[in-house]
């Protein structure tokens, strides 16, 4: 399996800033990708937020297997964390998000009252690794376009304070990975879902890993759409994909590079079906 790691300088700076920002925060809302909740949880956030109220939002749930997502929610709740699933783009599940935020905020207000503190806003931090959907989530939560969005990692560059509703303020932070990802499966899953810069990834290797996963998890889809079978090699699968999509170079040769990129994009968008890469 290829090694995938990506940790640009602005992420190291963001981590240092988070060490200071976390002191101002009452509730951490951590977004993870429902397809790979383990790989997309940042241990820095895990360690820094131990004394805070915490909520796990399994975003992009529309791209993952529903049954596996439910298993993850149960897993996180067993660990004492509030957890909900969400499709940010379609705004499905935001009532559940609002409910768990209100629960966490009320606990914080109760502690304030015991200390004689009244009417101080509850301060939230939305945290998560790159391309997990934080900006889209924030815009939907605030019901207006405030945070910049994009379909590639690294769109959010600096800290922003946003008013969610009366008595609740929210801090946005840039997505950060941790400096070294030692688990090969996590490396692969982060690369597959697009949480690393594609320019830092060998896309041939990535396509090979993806086809191998699809042959095991969604072989019927590959066969129905492209004529790819469980026994096909990477080269055979790409040739069949290119041919089925009429992706041909001059001279009629199958354009395997276009086919490779098509498969990666189709997986990330959910076009190849709802596939969970990890189970709890």
Phi, psi and omega in degrees: 000135180293157177263128180239122173214142181207116182214075181295162187302325183293339178286322176298319177295319180296323179295318179297320179294323181296327177303324177277318185296326186299335180293338182269355193258143176259322185228130176256123173257107183257120176272133172234161177275124184300338179285335184211068185296327179289310182297328186266006171271131182266118181298337175298315179294320178303313183285320183289333188259017186299329183265007183254158167293134186227142180230132175255123177250115178275093185277165182060035181296339178290348179260353185250165176289126185302316183296319179292322177299318177299323178295321178294319179299315178299321179298312181294321180294326175297332177276005177085014180256144171286135182216136177219158175256158188202142166248095187300319186296323181265000178061028177274126178102001184289336175298321177293321178296313178302320182295313182289329175295317178297321178298313180294320181294321181294324177296321179293319180295323177299318179295321179298316181298323179296334179266002181081015180263126181236146170064020174276131181300144171282130185250121182256148168241127171264119185232157178167162180285170182301145172065025178268356176099023184298314185294318176298319178299314182296316180299320179290321181295321181272353178061031174197158182277100181247311183271143177291142179239160177189162182260023176221155182292149174096015181287316180280121187252339184211172182289140176224140172256132185225135176276119180277310177196177183302124178086002180225117175249151186231135174254123173270148176225152174297150176290139179227141168263172175265157191304321182225128178253106188275332184282117183301323180295321178294320176304311182297314183296321177296320178292319182297318185275356175091024180270003171241158177292122183299336180291343180262010187237141172280104187289335175296313178298318182297318178297322178297316178295319181297313181298320178299317178295314182296323179298329179274319189264333185213048183300324180297321180297314179299319182290316181294320185276320190234354183077016181278133180255170183294337183264357183291141172284172178303312182298317179296319180295320180290321177298314179296320179296312181299317181295317182294333181261006182056037175270093187238143173275172176300133185099354176087007179285139177300134180272090186290334178291317176296320179296318178302310182293325177299314182297318180297313180295318181296322177295312184297328182275351183089004182296334181268006178113174183268104188236124173266130181273342184224151172236148181291000000 
